[in-house]
Amino acid sequence: MQRAGRHGRQPPEGGPMENGVGQELGTPEPPAAPRAPRARPRLVFHTQLAHGSPTGRIEGFTNVKELYAKIAEVFDISPTEILFCTLNTHKVDMQKLLGGQIGLEDFIFAHVRGETKEVEVTKTEDALGLTITDNGAGYAFIKRIKEGSIINRLQTVCVGDSIEAINDHTIVGCRHYEVARMLRELPRAQPFTLRLVQPKKAFDMIGQRTRSSKSPGEGTVASGKETLRLRTQGPAVLEEGPNPSEEEAARRVDDLLESYMGIRDSELASTMVEAAKGSPSVTQLAQGLDSVLGEFAFPQEFVAEVWAAVCRPKGDKE
C-alpha cells in the first residue's frame, strides 16, 4: 500500500478536505459571503446663522449635539453659542423648531447667543404663564407666553429667550421639565430673578428659505416625506415621516404636556404616541411610560388623557 507523503495526504473517506475540515459527499457548497450593504446616500444639509451668514454645508451627524458641533465648526464658533435651530426660516418661529427629525430638503438656521438680561419676577399666581422647551444640548428656552399671564406683563421677556439662571443658580444642562419644575416650586409673593439670553437679532432683509429655493438635484427624495431621525443613542435613521393621524395625535399629546407640565416637546409627544398605540389599556401605558420615562413621574389622570387622545379617536375601548 502506498503511503501519502506530507504533501500528498489523501482526503478522508466521505469527501474532500476544505480548510482542514472534512465535508460529506453530496452536501451543498458553503453559502457565498453576503454582499456588502449598499452604501447609504450622502446626506448633506445646508445651514446659515439666523442673523445672517454665508451658507454652510454639514453632514455626518447622528444627534442634536453632533449637529450643533458641525454647525459650529462651519462658522468657527463654539457649539455652546447655539441656542436653538429653526427649519426653513431665519425667524424665531416656535412652529419651525428643529426637533429630532430633519426633512431631507430642510434648510437649517442656527440662532446664536445675543444679549444677556436679568428680569425680576414676583410670583403672584401659581402659574407664570411660560411654556418651556429645550434644544437637546443643554439650553432650556421659552417657547410660548400665555396672554395675560405674569410673564406676559413683563415686556422684556420674549419667546425664544434662553433661561440661563434662576436666582443666580445656573440651569445650563437641565432639561426643560426640570426647569419647569423649579419655577413651579418657587414660593408665591417672593421676588426672584431670571437671567435670560436672547437670540441674536436676524436681518429683516433675509427672505424665508423654502424647499423650492434649493438648486435642482439637491433634494434626494421628491416627496419630501423622508426624514433623518436623530437619536440620543445610536446612529441616525432615515425613515418615512409620520402619517397625518399620527401627527394629529402627537399634537394633542403635546398640548396635554403644555397643559399639565408647562412644557412642549414634540419628540416626547411622538414617543408617548408610539407607547400608547402599543398599550391596550391605561394601566399598561402607565407601566410602559414608567419604564422608559419614569423621571417625569406623570400623574395617572395625565396618562389617562394621553391614552384617550391617541386611542379613543380610533374607536378603541379601554
C-alpha positions as CSV (number, residue, x, y, z in Angstrom):
1,M,0.0,0.0,0.0
2,Q,1.3,3.4,-1.0
3,R,1.5,6.0,1.7
4,A,0.9,9.6,1.1
5,G,3.7,11.9,1.9
6,R,3.5,15.1,3.9
7,H,2.4,17.0,0.8
8,G,0.4,14.2,-0.7
9,R,-2.1,13.4,2.1
10,Q,-5.3,11.7,0.9
11,P,-8.6,13.2,1.8
12,P,-10.6,11.4,4.5
13,E,-13.2,8.9,3.4
14,G,-16.5,10.6,2.6
15,G,-15.4,13.8,1.0
16,P,-12.7,16.3,0.2
17,M,-10.9,18.5,2.8
18,E,-11.6,22.2,2.8
19,N,-9.7,24.5,5.2
20,G,-8.8,21.3,7.2
21,V,-12.5,20.3,7.7
22,G,-13.9,17.3,6.0
23,Q,-17.2,17.6,4.0
24,E,-19.7,14.9,3.5
25,L,-20.3,13.9,-0.1
26,G,-23.5,15.4,-1.5
27,T,-23.7,18.3,0.9
28,P,-24.1,21.8,-0.7
29,E,-21.3,24.2,-1.0
30,P,-21.0,26.7,1.8
31,P,-23.1,29.8,1.2
32,A,-21.3,32.6,-0.5
33,A,-20.3,35.5,1.6
34,P,-23.1,38.1,1.9
35,R,-22.9,41.1,-0.3
36,A,-21.7,44.3,1.3
37,P,-24.7,46.5,2.2
38,R,-25.3,49.2,-0.4
39,A,-23.7,52.5,0.7
40,R,-26.2,54.9,2.2
41,P,-26.7,58.1,0.2
42,R,-24.5,61.0,1.4
43,L,-26.9,63.3,3.3
44,V,-25.8,66.9,3.1
45,F,-27.7,69.7,4.7
46,H,-27.4,73.5,4.2
47,T,-27.2,75.9,7.1
48,Q,-26.9,79.6,7.9
49,L,-26.7,81.6,11.1
50,A,-30.1,83.1,11.6
51,H,-28.8,86.7,12.0
52,G,-27.0,86.4,8.7
53,S,-24.1,84.5,7.3
54,P,-22.8,82.6,4.2
55,T,-24.3,79.2,3.6
56,G,-22.5,76.2,5.0
57,R,-22.8,72.5,4.3
58,I,-22.9,69.9,7.1
59,E,-23.1,66.1,7.1
60,G,-22.2,63.1,9.2
61,F,-24.1,63.8,12.5
62,T,-26.4,61.4,14.4
63,N,-27.8,63.5,17.2
64,V,-28.5,67.1,18.0
65,K,-25.3,67.7,19.9
66,E,-23.3,66.5,16.9
67,L,-25.4,68.6,14.6
68,Y,-24.6,71.7,16.7
69,A,-20.9,70.8,16.7
70,K,-20.9,70.5,12.9
71,I,-22.6,73.9,12.5
72,A,-20.2,75.5,15.0
73,E,-17.3,74.0,13.0
74,V,-18.5,75.5,9.8
75,F,-18.9,79.0,11.2
76,D,-15.9,78.8,13.6
77,I,-17.9,79.4,16.8
78,S,-18.4,77.4,20.0
79,P,-21.3,74.9,20.0
80,T,-22.4,76.5,23.3
81,E,-23.1,79.7,21.3
82,I,-26.1,78.0,19.6
83,L,-29.4,78.4,21.5
84,F,-31.7,76.5,19.0
85,C,-32.3,75.9,15.3
86,T,-35.3,76.5,13.1
87,L,-36.0,74.9,9.8
88,N,-36.6,76.8,6.6
89,T,-36.9,80.2,8.3
90,H,-34.5,82.6,10.0
91,K,-37.2,83.9,12.2
92,V,-37.8,83.0,15.9
93,D,-40.7,80.8,14.9
94,M,-41.5,78.2,17.5
95,Q,-43.6,76.2,15.0
96,K,-40.5,75.6,12.9
97,L,-38.1,74.4,15.7
98,L,-35.7,71.7,14.8
99,G,-36.6,68.6,16.9
100,G,-35.5,65.0,16.5
101,Q,-36.3,64.9,12.8
102,I,-35.0,66.8,9.8
103,G,-36.6,66.6,6.3
104,L,-34.1,65.8,3.6
105,E,-34.8,69.1,1.9
106,D,-34.8,71.3,5.1
107,F,-32.6,74.3,5.4
108,I,-31.2,74.7,9.0
109,F,-30.9,78.2,10.6
110,A,-28.9,78.4,13.8
111,H,-29.9,81.1,16.4
112,V,-26.9,82.1,18.5
113,R,-26.4,83.9,21.8
114,G,-27.2,87.6,21.7
115,E,-27.6,90.0,24.7
116,T,-28.0,88.8,28.3
117,K,-30.6,90.4,30.5
118,E,-31.9,90.0,34.1
119,V,-35.5,90.3,35.0
120,E,-37.1,90.4,38.5
121,V,-40.4,88.5,38.7
122,T,-42.9,88.3,41.6
123,K,-44.9,85.2,41.6
124,T,-48.5,86.4,42.4
125,E,-50.0,83.2,41.0
126,D,-49.1,79.5,40.9
127,A,-48.6,79.6,37.1
128,L,-46.2,82.1,35.5
129,G,-47.6,81.6,32.0
130,L,-44.5,80.1,30.5
131,T,-44.2,77.1,28.2
132,I,-40.6,75.8,28.2
133,T,-38.7,73.6,25.7
134,D,-35.0,72.8,25.3
135,N,-32.6,72.4,22.4
136,G,-31.5,68.9,23.3
137,A,-28.0,70.2,24.0
138,G,-28.2,71.9,27.4
139,Y,-30.3,75.0,26.9
140,A,-33.9,75.5,28.0
141,F,-35.8,78.4,26.4
142,I,-39.2,80.0,26.3
143,K,-41.5,78.5,23.6
144,R,-44.7,80.3,24.5
145,I,-46.0,83.0,26.8
146,K,-49.6,82.9,27.8
147,E,-51.6,86.1,27.1
148,G,-52.5,87.9,30.3
149,S,-50.0,85.9,32.5
150,I,-47.4,87.2,34.9
151,I,-44.6,86.9,32.3
152,N,-46.8,88.4,29.6
153,R,-46.9,91.6,31.6
154,L,-43.1,91.8,31.5
155,Q,-42.2,93.4,28.2
156,T,-38.5,92.4,28.4
157,V,-39.2,88.6,28.4
158,C,-39.7,87.2,24.9
159,V,-40.4,83.9,23.1
160,G,-37.0,82.4,22.2
161,D,-35.2,83.7,25.2
162,S,-32.9,81.1,26.8
163,I,-33.2,80.7,30.6
164,E,-29.6,80.7,31.9
165,A,-30.1,81.1,35.6
166,I,-32.8,81.3,38.3
167,N,-31.7,83.4,41.3
168,D,-28.0,83.1,40.2
169,H,-28.4,79.3,40.2
170,T,-27.3,78.2,36.7
171,I,-29.7,75.8,34.9
172,V,-27.5,75.2,31.8
173,G,-27.5,71.5,31.2
174,C,-31.0,71.0,32.8
175,R,-33.9,69.5,30.7
176,H,-36.9,71.7,30.1
177,Y,-39.1,69.7,32.5
178,E,-36.6,70.2,35.3
179,V,-36.6,74.0,34.7
180,A,-40.5,74.0,34.7
181,R,-40.5,72.1,38.0
182,M,-38.1,74.6,39.6
183,L,-40.3,77.5,38.5
184,R,-43.4,75.8,39.8
185,E,-41.8,75.2,43.2
186,L,-40.8,78.9,43.7
187,P,-42.8,80.4,46.6
188,R,-45.6,82.9,45.9
189,A,-45.1,86.6,46.7
190,Q,-41.4,86.2,46.9
191,P,-39.5,88.0,44.1
192,F,-36.9,86.0,42.1
193,T,-34.5,86.8,39.2
194,L,-34.4,85.2,35.8
195,R,-31.2,85.6,33.8
196,L,-32.1,85.3,30.1
197,V,-30.1,85.2,26.9
198,Q,-31.9,86.4,23.8
199,P,-31.0,85.1,20.3
200,K,-29.0,87.5,18.2
201,K,-31.4,89.5,16.0
202,A,-31.9,88.4,12.4
203,F,-31.6,90.8,9.5
204,D,-35.1,91.6,8.3
205,M,-34.0,91.6,4.6
206,I,-33.2,87.8,4.7
207,G,-36.1,86.0,2.9
208,Q,-37.6,82.8,4.3
209,R,-35.9,79.8,2.7
210,T,-38.3,77.3,1.2
211,R,-37.8,73.9,-0.4
212,S,-38.3,75.4,-3.9
213,S,-35.3,77.7,-3.4
214,K,-32.9,74.8,-3.5
215,S,-30.8,74.1,-6.6
216,P,-32.1,71.3,-8.9
217,G,-31.0,67.9,-7.8
218,E,-30.1,68.8,-4.2
219,G,-33.1,67.0,-2.7
220,T,-32.8,63.3,-2.7
221,V,-36.4,62.4,-2.2
222,A,-39.0,64.0,-4.4
223,S,-41.9,63.6,-2.0
224,G,-40.1,65.3,0.9
225,K,-41.7,62.9,3.3
226,E,-38.5,61.0,4.2
227,T,-36.7,62.4,7.2
228,L,-33.4,61.9,9.1
229,R,-34.4,60.9,12.6
230,L,-31.8,61.9,15.2
231,R,-31.4,59.6,18.3
232,T,-29.9,60.3,21.7
233,Q,-28.2,56.9,21.4
234,G,-27.2,55.1,18.3
235,P,-27.0,56.2,14.7
236,A,-29.4,58.5,12.9
237,V,-32.1,56.6,10.9
238,L,-33.6,57.5,7.6
239,E,-37.3,56.8,7.8
240,E,-40.7,57.8,6.5
241,G,-42.3,60.7,8.3
242,P,-45.4,60.1,10.5
243,N,-48.8,59.9,8.8
244,P,-51.4,62.6,9.3
245,S,-53.3,60.7,12.1
246,E,-50.0,60.2,14.0
247,E,-49.1,63.9,13.6
248,E,-52.5,64.9,14.9
249,A,-52.2,62.5,17.9
250,A,-48.7,63.9,18.7
251,R,-50.1,67.5,18.6
252,R,-52.9,66.5,21.0
253,V,-50.3,64.9,23.4
254,D,-48.0,68.0,23.1
255,D,-51.0,70.2,24.1
256,L,-51.5,67.9,27.1
257,L,-47.8,68.3,28.1
258,E,-48.2,72.0,28.0
259,S,-51.4,72.0,30.0
260,Y,-50.1,69.6,32.7
261,M,-46.4,70.5,32.9
262,G,-45.8,73.8,31.2
263,I,-43.5,72.2,28.6
264,R,-43.8,71.4,24.9
265,D,-41.7,68.6,23.4
266,S,-42.7,67.2,20.0
267,E,-40.3,64.3,20.2
268,L,-41.5,63.3,23.7
269,A,-45.1,63.6,22.4
270,S,-44.2,61.3,19.5
271,T,-42.6,58.8,21.9
272,M,-45.7,58.7,24.0
273,V,-48.0,58.3,21.0
274,E,-45.9,55.2,20.0
275,A,-46.2,53.8,23.6
276,A,-50.0,54.4,23.7
277,K,-50.5,52.7,20.3
278,G,-49.0,49.6,21.7
279,S,-50.9,49.7,25.0
280,P,-54.4,48.2,25.1
281,S,-55.2,50.0,28.4
282,V,-54.3,53.0,30.5
283,T,-52.7,50.7,33.1
284,Q,-50.3,49.2,30.6
285,L,-49.5,52.6,29.2
286,A,-48.6,53.9,32.7
287,Q,-46.3,50.9,33.2
288,G,-44.7,51.4,29.8
289,L,-44.1,55.1,30.5
290,D,-42.7,54.4,33.9
291,S,-40.2,52.0,32.4
292,V,-38.8,54.5,29.9
293,L,-39.8,57.9,31.2
294,G,-40.0,57.4,34.9
295,E,-38.1,60.6,35.6
296,F,-41.2,62.6,34.6
297,A,-43.5,61.0,37.3
298,F,-46.6,61.5,35.1
299,P,-49.8,61.6,37.2
300,Q,-52.4,58.9,36.5
301,E,-55.0,61.3,35.2
302,F,-52.5,62.7,32.7
303,V,-51.6,59.2,31.4
304,A,-55.4,58.5,31.0
305,E,-55.8,61.6,28.9
306,V,-52.8,60.7,26.7
307,W,-54.2,57.2,26.1
308,A,-57.6,58.7,25.3
309,A,-56.0,61.3,22.9
310,V,-54.2,58.5,21.0
311,C,-56.6,55.6,21.1
312,R,-60.2,56.9,21.6
313,P,-60.3,58.7,18.2
314,K,-59.7,55.4,16.5
315,G,-62.6,53.7,18.3
316,D,-60.5,51.7,20.8
317,K,-62.1,50.9,24.2
318,E,-60.3,50.5,27.5
